């Protein structure tokens, strides 16, 4: 089973607007509320691909209830630790020029008892999981070592941990040597302390992290695909040119596809093709963190995996 950690989920509110003008009253054309947070998107992709998944983290208040109901409707199994403070909301504004502006709330406070409750739940979930995925930010007062600690627990139980986060959470998390990380260029510079001028720099710096023990390092380059280092082997992944409607959530979809490929025991080439097809398929949908399985199956054959060494 794949367990997805979404410690800081959100009700994502997507507004359709004509334009954003600072200091003016703006009337929305439409608003759509969905269950969001990067982990929930990952879990949705895994579920659509038909693999066993459970999503966990913290939920509270009426926003938390909304997410629970939505997950049920989506057919995604969930087990959250309930907290007294309400789950956050994240707002995204899509204007006529197809430009998306996002406001991400910080998330609720979690008290010590609630945190202990989650750790107990996590310990149980580890037993039945083969892969654990952690995505996104964490609630306000949770330690920035949280992912590091959760990785240590997973590793000592022989489970693979895929970590998709940023900033100090990523910096601290890699000390526990997760199976996969997915930094962007700036994060890669932050992790290695070297600046990046070109793809060769990216490839060299991914190697540094790989030599520290991280099996898979993925650097996404948006519509240009990605560069990957898996167990010291380097790959350039080229994705098909498509008409992108909403690329938000493509990184989450990539991670969901990767987890499924890993769970199925695919070769790294096949895992990367599936993950990249999921990322591309997500960009072709208006809904964030959503894919159509048949489209993914078509796109897989159009992904090019080039081995670089
Ligand atoms: O920006 C896309 C998104 O996936 C939103 O759906 C929103 O929930 C947010 O990211 C959460 O990101 P964070 O890193 O704050 O956990």
Boltz pocket constraint, residues with backbone or C-beta under 6 A from the ligand:
constraints:
  - pocket:
      binder: B
      contacts: [[A, 8], [A, 9], [A, 10], [A, 12], [A, 36], [A, 37], [A, 38], [A, 41], [A, 90], [A, 102], [A, 104], [A, 105], [A, 135], [A, 136], [A, 137], [A, 138], [A, 248], [A, 249], [A, 288]]
      max_distance: 6.0
